[in-house]
Amino acid sequence: MKKERVKRGFVVDVHNNNINKAWRRLKKMVQEDGMLQELRDKERYTKPSARRRKARDMARKRWLKKQRELENNF
């Protein structure tokens, strides 16, 4: 029998009434979790061919960026 995982929300403590620091920490936690990106992706249906095309384009973009960085180092 599997244990049920309990999902908890994000918790950020505010020290010395420093809301800005707590807000930045919360935004970082949400971004690392990928929750907002997942919500954006699920707002509307994306065809599988469009998903593959987007993934291929992003891979090409990463590759070109790496090539530029290598070219600049030498």
MMTF fields as JSON, N, C-alpha, C and O atoms, coordinates in Angstrom:
{
  "mmtfVersion": "1.0.0",
  "mmtfProducer": "UNKNOWN",
  "numBonds": 295,
  "numAtoms": 296,
  "numGroups": 74,
  "numChains": 1,
  "numModels": 1,
  "chainsPerModel": [1],
  "groupsPerChain": [74],
  "chainIdList": ["A"],
  "bondAtomList": [4, 2, 8, 6, 12, 10, 16, 14, 20, 18, 24, 22, 28, 26, 32, 30, 36, 34, 40, 38, 44, 42, 48, 46, 52, 50, 56, 54, 60, 58, 64, 62, 68, 66, 72, 70, 76, 74, 80, 78, 84, 82, 88, 86, 92, 90, 96, 94, 100, 98, 104, 102, 108, 106, 112, 110, 116, 114, 120, 118, 124, 122, 128, 126, 132, 130, 136, 134, 140, 138, 144, 142, 148, 146, 152, 150, 156, 154, 160, 158, 164, 162, 168, 166, 172, 170, 176, 174, 180, 178, 184, 182, 188, 186, 192, 190, 196, 194, 200, 198, 204, 202, 208, 206, 212, 210, 216, 214, 220, 218, 224, 222, 228, 226, 232, 230, 236, 234, 240, 238, 244, 242, 248, 246, 252, 250, 256, 254, 260, 258, 264, 262, 268, 266, 272, 270, 276, 274, 280, 278, 284, 282, 288, 286, 292, 290],
  "bondOrderList": [1, 1, 1, 1, 1, 1, 1, 1, 1, 1, 1, 1, 1, 1, 1, 1, 1, 1, 1, 1, 1, 1, 1, 1, 1, 1, 1, 1, 1, 1, 1, 1, 1, 1, 1, 1, 1, 1, 1, 1, 1, 1, 1, 1, 1, 1, 1, 1, 1, 1, 1, 1, 1, 1, 1, 1, 1, 1, 1, 1, 1, 1, 1, 1, 1, 1, 1, 1, 1, 1, 1, 1, 1],
  "groupList": [{"groupName": "MET", "atomNameList": ["N", "CA", "C", "O"], "elementList": ["N", "C", "C", "O"], "formalChargeList": [0, 0, 0, 0], "bondAtomList": [1, 0, 2, 1, 3, 2], "bondOrderList": [1, 1, 2], "singleLetterCode": "M", "chemCompType": "L-PEPTIDE LINKING"}, {"groupName": "LYS", "atomNameList": ["N", "CA", "C", "O"], "elementList": ["N", "C", "C", "O"], "formalChargeList": [0, 0, 0, 0], "bondAtomList": [1, 0, 2, 1, 3, 2], "bondOrderList": [1, 1, 2], "singleLetterCode": "K", "chemCompType": "L-PEPTIDE LINKING"}, {"groupName": "GLU", "atomNameList": ["N", "CA", "C", "O"], "elementList": ["N", "C", "C", "O"], "formalChargeList": [0, 0, 0, 0], "bondAtomList": [1, 0, 2, 1, 3, 2], "bondOrderList": [1, 1, 2], "singleLetterCode": "E", "chemCompType": "L-PEPTIDE LINKING"}, {"groupName": "ARG", "atomNameList": ["N", "CA", "C", "O"], "elementList": ["N", "C", "C", "O"], "formalChargeList": [0, 0, 0, 0], "bondAtomList": [1, 0, 2, 1, 3, 2], "bondOrderList": [1, 1, 2], "singleLetterCode": "R", "chemCompType": "L-PEPTIDE LINKING"}, {"groupName": "VAL", "atomNameList": ["N", "CA", "C", "O"], "elementList": ["N", "C", "C", "O"], "formalChargeList": [0, 0, 0, 0], "bondAtomList": [1, 0, 2, 1, 3, 2], "bondOrderList": [1, 1, 2], "singleLetterCode": "V", "chemCompType": "L-PEPTIDE LINKING"}, {"groupName": "GLY", "atomNameList": ["N", "CA", "C", "O"], "elementList": ["N", "C", "C", "O"], "formalChargeList": [0, 0, 0, 0], "bondAtomList": [1, 0, 2, 1, 3, 2], "bondOrderList": [1, 1, 2], "singleLetterCode": "G", "chemCompType": "PEPTIDE LINKING"}, {"groupName": "PHE", "atomNameList": ["N", "CA", "C", "O"], "elementList": ["N", "C", "C", "O"], "formalChargeList": [0, 0, 0, 0], "bondAtomList": [1, 0, 2, 1, 3, 2], "bondOrderList": [1, 1, 2], "singleLetterCode": "F", "chemCompType": "L-PEPTIDE LINKING"}, {"groupName": "ASP", "atomNameList": ["N", "CA", "C", "O"], "elementList": ["N", "C", "C", "O"], "formalChargeList": [0, 0, 0, 0], "bondAtomList": [1, 0, 2, 1, 3, 2], "bondOrderList": [1, 1, 2], "singleLetterCode": "D", "chemCompType": "L-PEPTIDE LINKING"}, {"groupName": "HIS", "atomNameList": ["N", "CA", "C", "O"], "elementList": ["N", "C", "C", "O"], "formalChargeList": [0, 0, 0, 0], "bondAtomList": [1, 0, 2, 1, 3, 2], "bondOrderList": [1, 1, 2], "singleLetterCode": "H", "chemCompType": "L-PEPTIDE LINKING"}, {"groupName": "ASN", "atomNameList": ["N", "CA", "C", "O"], "elementList": ["N", "C", "C", "O"], "formalChargeList": [0, 0, 0, 0], "bondAtomList": [1, 0, 2, 1, 3, 2], "bondOrderList": [1, 1, 2], "singleLetterCode": "N", "chemCompType": "L-PEPTIDE LINKING"}, {"groupName": "ILE", "atomNameList": ["N", "CA", "C", "O"], "elementList": ["N", "C", "C", "O"], "formalChargeList": [0, 0, 0, 0], "bondAtomList": [1, 0, 2, 1, 3, 2], "bondOrderList": [1, 1, 2], "singleLetterCode": "I", "chemCompType": "L-PEPTIDE LINKING"}, {"groupName": "ALA", "atomNameList": ["N", "CA", "C", "O"], "elementList": ["N", "C", "C", "O"], "formalChargeList": [0, 0, 0, 0], "bondAtomList": [1, 0, 2, 1, 3, 2], "bondOrderList": [1, 1, 2], "singleLetterCode": "A", "chemCompType": "L-PEPTIDE LINKING"}, {"groupName": "TRP", "atomNameList": ["N", "CA", "C", "O"], "elementList": ["N", "C", "C", "O"], "formalChargeList": [0, 0, 0, 0], "bondAtomList": [1, 0, 2, 1, 3, 2], "bondOrderList": [1, 1, 2], "singleLetterCode": "W", "chemCompType": "L-PEPTIDE LINKING"}, {"groupName": "LEU", "atomNameList": ["N", "CA", "C", "O"], "elementList": ["N", "C", "C", "O"], "formalChargeList": [0, 0, 0, 0], "bondAtomList": [1, 0, 2, 1, 3, 2], "bondOrderList": [1, 1, 2], "singleLetterCode": "L", "chemCompType": "L-PEPTIDE LINKING"}, {"groupName": "GLN", "atomNameList": ["N", "CA", "C", "O"], "elementList": ["N", "C", "C", "O"], "formalChargeList": [0, 0, 0, 0], "bondAtomList": [1, 0, 2, 1, 3, 2], "bondOrderList": [1, 1, 2], "singleLetterCode": "Q", "chemCompType": "L-PEPTIDE LINKING"}, {"groupName": "TYR", "atomNameList": ["N", "CA", "C", "O"], "elementList": ["N", "C", "C", "O"], "formalChargeList": [0, 0, 0, 0], "bondAtomList": [1, 0, 2, 1, 3, 2], "bondOrderList": [1, 1, 2], "singleLetterCode": "Y", "chemCompType": "L-PEPTIDE LINKING"}, {"groupName": "THR", "atomNameList": ["N", "CA", "C", "O"], "elementList": ["N", "C", "C", "O"], "formalChargeList": [0, 0, 0, 0], "bondAtomList": [1, 0, 2, 1, 3, 2], "bondOrderList": [1, 1, 2], "singleLetterCode": "T", "chemCompType": "L-PEPTIDE LINKING"}, {"groupName": "PRO", "atomNameList": ["N", "CA", "C", "O"], "elementList": ["N", "C", "C", "O"], "formalChargeList": [0, 0, 0, 0], "bondAtomList": [1, 0, 2, 1, 3, 2], "bondOrderList": [1, 1, 2], "singleLetterCode": "P", "chemCompType": "L-PEPTIDE LINKING"}, {"groupName": "SER", "atomNameList": ["N", "CA", "C", "O"], "elementList": ["N", "C", "C", "O"], "formalChargeList": [0, 0, 0, 0], "bondAtomList": [1, 0, 2, 1, 3, 2], "bondOrderList": [1, 1, 2], "singleLetterCode": "S", "chemCompType": "L-PEPTIDE LINKING"}],
  "groupTypeList": [0, 1, 1, 2, 3, 4, 1, 3, 5, 6, 4, 4, 7, 4, 8, 9, 9, 9, 10, 9, 1, 11, 12, 3, 3, 13, 1, 1, 0, 4, 14, 2, 7, 5, 0, 13, 14, 2, 13, 3, 7, 1, 2, 3, 15, 16, 1, 17, 18, 11, 3, 3, 3, 1, 11, 3, 7, 0, 11, 3, 1, 3, 12, 13, 1, 1, 14, 3, 2, 13, 2, 9, 9, 6],
  "groupIdList": [1, 2, 3, 4, 5, 6, 7, 8, 9, 10, 11, 12, 13, 14, 15, 16, 17, 18, 19, 20, 21, 22, 23, 24, 25, 26, 27, 28, 29, 30, 31, 32, 33, 34, 35, 36, 37, 38, 39, 40, 41, 42, 43, 44, 45, 46, 47, 48, 49, 50, 51, 52, 53, 54, 55, 56, 57, 58, 59, 60, 61, 62, 63, 64, 65, 66, 67, 68, 69, 70, 71, 72, 73, 74],
  "secStructList": [7, 7, 7, 7, 7, 7, 7, 7, 7, 7, 7, 7, 7, 7, 7, 6, 6, 7, 2, 2, 2, 2, 2, 2, 2, 2, 2, 2, 2, 2, 2, 2, 2, 6, 2, 2, 2, 2, 2, 2, 2, 6, 1, 1, 7, 7, 7, 2, 2, 2, 2, 2, 2, 2, 2, 2, 2, 2, 2, 2, 2, 2, 2, 2, 2, 2, 2, 2, 2, 2, 2, 2, 2, 7],
  "xCoordList": [0.836, 0.0, 0.892, 1.794, 0.628, 1.427, 0.972, -0.2, 1.935, 1.593, 1.039, 1.553, 0.019, -0.524, 0.363, 0.656, 0.781, 1.598, 0.678, -0.32, 1.026, 0.236, 0.863, 2.024, 0.079, 0.584, 0.323, -0.789, 1.339, 1.217, 1.49, 2.157, 0.974, 1.224, 2.612, 3.326, 2.971, 4.258, 4.122, 3.13, 5.105, 5.102, 6.372, 7.479, 6.193, 7.32, 7.151, 6.099, 8.172, 8.13, 8.56, 9.484, 7.872, 8.216, 8.941, 8.396, 10.178, 10.973, 11.105, 11.335, 10.959, 11.131, 10.258, 10.668, 9.063, 8.124, 8.724, 8.353, 9.641, 10.275, 9.477, 9.817, 8.41, 7.521, 8.215, 7.996, 9.047, 9.702, 10.591, 10.59, 11.34, 12.221, 11.396, 11.738, 10.305, 9.437, 8.777, 8.65, 8.355, 7.723, 8.69, 8.307, 9.959, 10.966, 11.209, 11.35, 11.258, 11.481, 10.311, 10.52, 9.079, 7.902, 7.915, 7.648, 8.222, 8.264, 9.309, 9.082, 10.459, 11.517, 11.055, 11.319, 10.367, 9.872, 8.872, 8.919, 7.967, 6.953, 7.61, 7.221, 8.602, 9.274, 10.045, 9.999, 10.753, 11.511, 10.591, 10.952, 9.399, 8.439, 7.827, 7.397, 7.792, 7.237, 5.726, 5.102, 5.132, 3.679, 3.044, 2.079, 3.558, 2.968, 3.108, 2.181, 4.261, 4.454, 3.484, 2.947, 3.264, 2.313, 0.906, 0.173, 0.519, -0.801, -0.937, -1.975, 0.1, 0.06, -0.07, -0.808, 0.649, 0.599, -0.769, -1.194, -1.463, -2.754, -3.938, -5.084, -3.685, -4.786, -5.564, -6.786, -4.866, -5.529, -4.838, -3.698, -5.543, -5.004, -3.924, -4.084, -2.839, -1.765, -1.619, -1.45, -1.686, -1.56, -0.187, 0.792, -0.107, 1.193, 2.245, 3.419, 1.854, 2.834, 3.371, 4.547, 2.518, 2.963, 3.903, 4.869, 3.616, 4.506, 5.882, 6.901, 5.902, 7.186, 7.943, 9.154, 7.247, 7.881, 8.462, 9.568, 7.707, 8.19, 9.429, 10.395, 9.398, 10.542, 11.766, 12.882, 11.549, 12.661, 13.239, 14.457, 12.373, 12.84, 13.614, 14.63, 13.144, 13.845, 15.208, 16.183, 15.282, 16.562, 17.543, 18.727, 17.045, 17.91, 18.397, 19.561, 17.517, 17.886, 18.976, 19.925, 18.836, 19.856, 21.188, 22.243, 21.129, 22.339, 23.051, 24.272, 22.291, 22.896, 23.514, 24.577, 22.848, 23.391, 24.711, 25.669, 24.761, 25.99, 27.108, 28.263, 26.773, 27.771, 28.317, 29.521, 27.446, 27.901, 28.825, 29.837, 28.481, 29.319, 30.687, 31.706, 30.714, 31.993, 32.82, 34.04, 32.151, 32.85, 33.456, 34.553, 32.739, 33.236, 34.39, 35.222, 34.445, 35.514, 36.838, 37.892, 36.813, 38.062, 38.444, 39.477],
  "yCoordList": [-1.167, 0.0, 1.244, 1.371, 2.157, 3.369, 4.401, 4.479, 5.181, 6.289, 7.426, 7.708, 8.057, 9.213, 10.413, 10.727, 11.073, 12.274, 13.441, 13.658, 14.171, 15.332, 16.552, 16.877, 17.224, 18.429, 19.606, 19.795, 20.371, 21.544, 22.771, 22.699, 23.876, 25.125, 25.643, 25.064, 26.717, 27.339, 28.205, 28.915, 28.147, 28.934, 29.774, 29.262, 31.07, 31.988, 32.804, 33.407, 32.831, 33.628, 35.05, 35.28, 36.01, 37.419, 37.858, 37.779, 38.323, 38.776, 40.293, 40.862, 40.937, 42.393, 43.167, 44.208, 42.659, 43.306, 43.549, 44.505, 42.697, 42.834, 42.018, 40.879, 42.636, 41.957, 41.71, 40.674, 42.644, 42.509, 41.272, 40.555, 41.024, 39.848, 38.556, 37.59, 38.557, 37.38, 37.161, 36.021, 38.237, 38.143, 37.575, 36.725, 38.042, 37.514, 36.031, 35.25, 35.648, 34.242, 33.378, 32.285, 33.874, 33.141, 32.998, 31.915, 34.08, 34.018, 33.023, 32.299, 32.978, 32.038, 30.595, 29.715, 30.364, 29.014, 28.56, 27.416, 29.454, 29.115, 28.862, 27.939, 29.675, 29.505, 28.187, 27.477, 27.852, 26.6, 25.396, 24.362, 25.523, 24.431, 24.252, 23.156, 25.337, 25.264, 25.336, 24.989, 25.78, 25.791, 26.779, 26.428, 27.986, 28.984, 28.582, 28.769, 28.032, 27.6, 26.481, 26.435, 25.584, 24.494, 25.038, 24.564, 26.024, 26.632, 27.305, 27.184, 28.012, 28.665, 27.629, 27.832, 26.523, 25.488, 24.829, 24.404, 24.739, 24.057, 24.985, 24.539, 26.273, 27.195, 26.791, 26.933, 26.293, 25.872, 24.622, 24.324, 23.908, 22.674, 22.996, 23.893, 22.262, 22.379, 21.035, 19.996, 21.081, 19.843, 19.222, 19.941, 17.891, 17.235, 17.679, 17.795, 17.928, 18.374, 19.76, 20.044, 20.62, 21.953, 21.855, 22.612, 20.911, 20.704, 20.246, 20.724, 19.311, 18.817, 19.932, 20.065, 20.731, 21.833, 22.848, 23.351, 23.144, 24.094, 23.538, 24.266, 22.256, 21.635, 21.642, 21.892, 21.364, 21.373, 22.779, 22.95, 23.773, 25.155, 25.599, 26.284, 25.218, 25.575, 24.883, 25.484, 23.633, 22.918, 23.595, 23.731, 24.018, 24.719, 26.033, 26.4, 26.736, 28.01, 27.802, 28.582, 26.745, 26.445, 26.11, 26.558, 25.315, 24.915, 26.119, 26.233, 27.028, 28.222, 29.115, 29.699, 29.217, 30.022, 29.428, 30.159, 28.105, 27.459, 27.655, 27.86, 27.595, 27.816, 29.236, 29.44, 30.226, 31.615, 31.786, 32.481, 31.145, 31.251, 30.614, 31.16, 29.467, 28.819, 29.666, 29.756, 30.285, 31.119, 32.354, 32.785, 32.912, 34.096, 33.77, 34.634, 32.558, 32.176, 31.978, 32.088, 31.686, 31.438, 32.578, 32.528],
  "zCoordList": [0.0, 0.0, 0.0, 0.828, -0.938, -1.044, -0.023, 0.344, 0.416, 1.294, 0.445, -0.637, 0.927, 0.236, 0.527, 1.68, -0.538, -0.355, -0.063, -0.749, 0.946, 1.305, 0.657, 0.905, -0.177, -0.82, 0.108, 0.602, 0.326, 1.164, 0.319, -0.713, 0.764, 0.07, 0.41, 1.229, -0.218, 0.058, 1.303, 1.466, 2.169, 3.388, 3.421, 3.254, 3.639, 3.73, 4.996, 5.21, 5.835, 7.054, 6.745, 5.964, 7.375, 7.215, 8.482, 9.583, 8.31, 9.448, 9.388, 8.32, 10.528, 10.653, 9.664, 9.151, 9.404, 8.466, 7.091, 6.409, 6.684, 5.378, 4.358, 4.037, 3.863, 2.916, 1.583, 0.955, 1.147, -0.154, -0.219, -1.22, 0.833, 0.855, 0.852, 0.17, 1.628, 1.667, 0.311, -0.135, -0.351, -1.66, -2.691, -3.495, -2.676, -3.601, -3.351, -4.292, -2.079, -1.746, -2.233, -2.758, -2.055, -2.512, -4.029, -4.55, -4.744, -6.199, -6.67, -7.639, -5.99, -6.356, -6.128, -6.946, -5.015, -4.715, -5.773, -6.225, -6.166, -7.166, -8.519, -9.235, -8.871, -10.149, -10.189, -11.193, -9.109, -9.079, -9.137, -9.7, -8.556, -8.582, -9.968, -10.328, -10.744, -12.095, -12.119, -13.123, -11.027, -10.921, -11.905, -12.583, -11.994, -12.89, -14.351, -15.139, -14.714, -16.095, -16.44, -17.547, -15.498, -15.724, -15.916, -16.784, -15.118, -15.273, -16.629, -17.28, -17.061, -18.372, -19.484, -20.448, -19.344, -20.373, -20.444, -21.518, -19.315, -19.278, -19.508, -19.455, -19.764, -20.025, -21.265, -21.312, -22.257, -23.481, -24.008, -23.651, -24.85, -25.409, -26.438, -27.265, -26.375, -27.359, -28.056, -27.418, -29.369, -30.121, -29.897, -29.696, -29.929, -29.728, -30.74, -30.388, -31.981, -32.974, -32.616, -32.839, -32.063, -31.652, -30.454, -30.356, -29.531, -28.383, -28.832, -28.333, -29.783, -30.296, -31.006, -30.83, -31.802, -32.514, -31.527, -31.724, -30.463, -29.459, -28.753, -28.523, -28.413, -27.744, -28.657, -28.205, -29.951, -30.906, -31.061, -31.12, -31.126, -31.25, -30.017, -30.136, -28.839, -27.606, -27.534, -27.081, -27.976, -27.986, -28.938, -28.628, -30.094, -31.054, -30.46, -30.626, -29.774, -29.154, -28.094, -28.015, -27.278, -26.27, -26.932, -26.484, -28.007, -28.702, -29.297, -29.191, -29.93, -30.514, -29.444, -29.653, -28.304, -27.206, -26.727, -26.476, -26.6, -26.152, -27.178, -26.804, -28.457, -29.5, -29.443, -29.596, -29.223, -29.089, -27.906, -27.999, -26.774, -25.578, -25.811, -25.387, -26.479, -26.781, -27.736, -27.601, -28.702, -29.669, -28.999, -29.353, -28.038, -27.338, -26.386, -26.107, -25.896, -24.972, -25.683, -25.056, -26.988, -27.697, -28.557, -29.225]
}
